[in-house]
Amino acid sequence: MNSLPNLLLFASLSPNDYVGFTFFTGYMSMLAASIFFFFERQRVDGKWKTSMLIAGLITFIAAVHYFYMRDVWLTTGQSPTQFRYIDWVLTVPLMCVEFYLILRAFGAKVGLLWRMIAYSLWMLVAGYLGETVYRDNSVLWGFISTIGYAGILYEVWLGSARKLANNSDDPKLKAAFSALAWFVLVGWAIYPIGYMAIETDGWLRNVISVRNMDLVYNIGDAVNKIGFGLVIYSLAIGSSRQEAQAAA
Ligand SMILES: *C/C=C(C)/C=C/C=C(C)/C=C/C1=C(C)CCCC1(C)C
C-alpha cells in the first residue's frame, strides 16, 4: 500500500507550482466574491438587484470552471482550452448585460445588448477555432476574432453605449461606466496577448510560455470578473444610499 504512488490516492500540489496556486486562489476568490455579491444584493435598491445578481453569477460561473480546471491541473499539469472558452462564452455576454442594465435608465435599447452579445460570441467562437480546430491558421482566426473585440470596444468607447453614458446626468454612473470601459480596454487585452503565445505559430511564442500564460489568465480573470462586479456594486450601493438620504 505504501508503495503506491501518491498520484493514485490524491493529487498533490508541489510547493513551487505557482500556476497551480493561482488555480486555487482563482477558484476561492471567485467563490468568495459570488457569496459577497449575492448577500450584498439585499442591501441595494430594487432597480440594482438584477445587476448585483448578474455580478454574482459571473463570478460563480467562473468559480465552477476554476473548480474543474484546478483539478485537471493537479492531475495532468495542463489546463485544457475548452474550460476557459466554455466559461467565457457564458461570462462575457453577461458582462455585456451589465453594460446594458446600467445604461437602461438612460435610454439604452435592447438592440445595443444584442449587438454587444453578437460581437462577443463572434470574438470567442473565432478565438476557439483558432486555438483548437484550425490551429494552423491561428493568425487568421485571431484576426477574425479581434474584429469582434473591436466591435465591443467601439460600442463602449465611441458608439451608442458611450453616448448614452455621456448624456446621463449622473456623475456616479459616468464614473462607473468609465471604469468598466477601462476594464474592457486594458483588462481584456491580456487575452489576445495570451493567444499570441500559442506554441506553434503565435507571434509571442518565444517571449511568454503557455504555462506562464495560464498564470496571467488566472490573475486576469480574477481581476476582470471580480473588479467588474465591484464597480457595479459600488455604483449600486452608492446610489441606493444617496436615494435613502434624499428620502430622509
Ligand atoms: C472573464 C473573461 C473575459 C473577460 C474574457 C475575455 C476574452 C477576450 C477579450 C478574448 C479575446 C480574443 C481576441 C481579441 C483575439 C484572440 C482570441 C481571443 C478569444 C483570446
PDBQT file of the ligand as one rigid body, heavy atoms in Angstrom, charges set to zero:
ROOT
HETATM    1  C1  LIG A 301     -13.927  36.739 -17.858  1.00  0.00    +0.000 C 
HETATM    2  C2  LIG A 301     -13.446  36.540 -19.168  1.00  0.00    +0.000 C 
HETATM    3  C3  LIG A 301     -13.184  37.514 -20.093  1.00  0.00    +0.000 C 
HETATM    4  C4  LIG A 301     -13.419  38.959 -19.791  1.00  0.00    +0.000 C 
HETATM    5  C5  LIG A 301     -12.670  37.092 -21.357  1.00  0.00    +0.000 C 
HETATM    6  C6  LIG A 301     -12.359  37.887 -22.394  1.00  0.00    +0.000 C 
HETATM    7  C7  LIG A 301     -11.788  37.349 -23.561  1.00  0.00    +0.000 C 
HETATM    8  C8  LIG A 301     -11.305  38.064 -24.634  1.00  0.00    +0.000 C 
HETATM    9  C9  LIG A 301     -11.405  39.553 -24.680  1.00  0.00    +0.000 C 
HETATM   10  C10 LIG A 301     -10.692  37.334 -25.727  1.00  0.00    +0.000 C 
HETATM   11  C11 LIG A 301     -10.225  37.880 -26.871  1.00  0.00    +0.000 C 
HETATM   12  C12 LIG A 301      -9.530  37.211 -28.007  1.00  0.00    +0.000 C 
HETATM   13  C13 LIG A 301      -9.081  38.039 -29.039  1.00  0.00    +0.000 C 
HETATM   14  C14 LIG A 301      -9.397  39.505 -29.082  1.00  0.00    +0.000 C 
HETATM   15  C15 LIG A 301      -8.267  37.524 -30.188  1.00  0.00    +0.000 C 
HETATM   16  C16 LIG A 301      -7.679  36.168 -29.948  1.00  0.00    +0.000 C 
HETATM   17  C17 LIG A 301      -8.670  35.227 -29.374  1.00  0.00    +0.000 C 
HETATM   18  C18 LIG A 301      -9.267  35.696 -28.039  1.00  0.00    +0.000 C 
HETATM   19  C19 LIG A 301     -10.570  34.937 -27.911  1.00  0.00    +0.000 C 
HETATM   20  C20 LIG A 301      -8.303  35.289 -26.920  1.00  0.00    +0.000 C 
ENDROOT
TORSDOF 0
